[in-house]
């Protein structure tokens, strides 16, 4: 679970590009790439911009008409996955 304090950032070795509403992350050190769907892209964009957990949840709820419980679970899973893959810090 992420906290309400902003500060998520991409690691120095990660390059991000949004194409057709989906973000692609490339770890230039490892040569691996990861792609996010539209909701994951919105979540990560908001986190990188300094939004709190609650602000991210509200934005995704509004755009995708999803329940806050589902969005919160998806957000926590996304952040955990990106941290474990070494793509983000903070």
Secondary structure by P-SEA (a helix, b strand, c coil): cccccccccccccbbbbbcccbbbbbcccccbbbbbcaaaaaaaaaaaacccaaaaaaaaaaaccccaaaaaaaaaaaaaaaaaaccccc
